[in-house]
Amino acid sequence: MRVSLDLFEDLLDGRNYLFGGFGAADCVAFPFLKYAVLDTPPGDEELFHHVLVEQQPLGDGYPRLRRWVEAVDARPRS
């Protein structure tokens, strides 16, 4: 996933969601990419989630990806 962060950042150039409007690609990518921004919630002991946090460090980069994660996370889930 770390190698793909540049791809996702580029996909978000000039748009709010991965392919323009909110869609299936956003729903599929979000469960993995969210850990690059949101970390794991308290009590989450799923090893894979912790690996995603560790392997997707954004540092000070990827501003579009950060905004995208926050926007998708704010969407209703029901």
Buried (B, 14 or more C-beta within 10 A) or exposed (E): BEEEBEEBBEBBEEEBBBEEEBEEBBEEBBEBBBBBBEEBEEEEEEEEBBEBBEEBEBEEEBEBBBEBBEBBEEEEEE
